[in-house]
Amino acid sequence: MVARSREALEERAKELSGHYGVDVIPIAKDLFDPKAGRELYSEIASKGLQVSLLINDAGQGAYGKFAEMDLERDLELIHLNIVSLVTLTKLFLKDMLQRNDGKILQISSLLGQIPTPNK
């Protein structure tokens, strides 16, 4: 399980372990960073872990008029929503294909399903 905030991540991992009896390994990683996807994959591999189910659920959006939005924030969102998603999917998919085992679930934000104003 991956998130930016180590403290909140560890709380959620304990909750999932306690309620559902699953093993959860929390890894704090900021997927806004363009290198984070590769770093995460390497960290998981170095621990000898095998990912059989990848759930890509990281994503954010911004609200407002496009011309007035901060360019740096837009680029951060692109790294999170596209670069990290593609990197993680591709790296873990290759392993899954080699094993002929595994699943990937891409979860869309609710905003992908409804129109939003001020684009």
C-alpha positions in Angstrom: 0.0 0.0 0.0 1.4 3.4 -1.1 0.7 6.9 0.0 2.6 10.2 0.7 1.8 10.5 4.3 3.5 7.7 6.3 1.4 8.3 9.5 -2.0 8.1 7.7 -0.7 5.2 5.6 0.4 3.1 8.6 -3.0 3.8 10.3 -4.9 2.6 7.3 -2.6 -0.5 7.0 -3.3 -1.4 10.6 -7.0 -1.0 10.0 -7.0 -3.2 6.9 -4.9 -5.8 8.6 -7.1 -5.8 11.7 -10.5 -5.9 10.0 -9.7 -8.1 7.0 -6.7 -10.2 8.2 -4.5 -9.3 5.2 -0.8 -8.6 5.2 -0.3 -4.9 4.4 3.2 -3.5 3.7 2.9 0.4 3.9 5.4 2.3 1.7 5.5 6.1 1.8 6.2 7.4 -1.7 5.1 10.7 -3.3 3.7 9.7 -6.7 3.8 13.3 -7.8 7.5 12.8 -8.3 8.2 11.7 -11.8 10.8 9.2 -10.6 8.5 7.7 -7.9 7.0 4.9 -10.0 10.4 3.5 -10.9 11.6 3.9 -7.3 8.5 2.2 -5.9 8.9 -0.8 -8.3 12.6 -1.1 -7.4 11.8 -0.9 -3.7 9.2 -3.7 -3.9 11.5 -5.8 -6.0 14.4 -5.3 -3.5 12.1 -6.6 -0.7 11.5 -9.7 -2.8 7.8 -9.0 -3.0 5.6 -10.2 -5.8 2.6 -8.0 -6.8 -0.3 -10.1 -8.0 -2.9 -7.4 -7.9 -2.0 -3.8 -8.8 -4.7 -1.2 -8.0 -3.9 2.2 -9.4 -6.0 4.5 -7.4 -3.8 7.6 -7.0 -5.2 10.6 -8.8 -6.2 14.2 -8.2 -7.8 17.0 -10.1 -7.9 20.8 -10.0 -10.8 23.1 -10.4 -10.9 26.4 -12.1 -10.4 28.1 -15.5 -7.6 26.5 -17.4 -5.9 29.7 -18.3 -5.8 30.8 -14.7 -4.5 27.5 -13.3 -0.9 27.3 -12.0 1.3 25.6 -14.6 3.5 23.8 -12.0 0.4 22.4 -10.3 -0.9 21.2 -13.7 2.4 19.5 -14.4 2.4 17.8 -10.9 -1.1 16.4 -11.7 0.1 15.1 -15.0 3.0 13.3 -13.3 0.6 11.8 -10.7 -2.3 11.0 -13.0 -0.4 9.9 -16.1 3.3 9.3 -15.6 3.1 7.4 -12.3 0.1 5.4 -13.6 1.7 4.4 -16.9 5.1 3.6 -15.2 3.6 1.4 -12.5 1.3 -0.4 -14.9 4.0 -1.1 -17.4 6.6 -2.3 -14.9 4.3 -4.6 -12.9 2.5 -5.8 -16.1 5.8 -7.1 -17.5 6.3 -9.2 -14.4 2.7 -10.4 -14.5 3.0 -11.5 -18.1 6.2 -13.4 -17.4 4.5 -15.3 -14.6 1.3 -15.6 -16.6 -0.5 -14.4 -13.4 -1.8 -11.1 -12.0 -4.4 -8.5 -12.4 -4.4 -4.7 -12.7 -7.3 -2.5 -11.7 -7.3 1.1 -12.9 -9.7 3.2 -10.8 -11.0 6.4 -12.3 -11.9 9.5 -10.4 -15.5 10.3 -10.2 -14.6 13.4 -12.2 -13.9 11.1 -15.2 -17.6 10.2 -15.2 -19.3 13.6 -14.9 -19.0 16.9 -16.6 -17.2 19.7 -14.7 -17.5 23.5 -15.2 -14.8 26.1 -15.9 -12.6 23.9 -18.0 
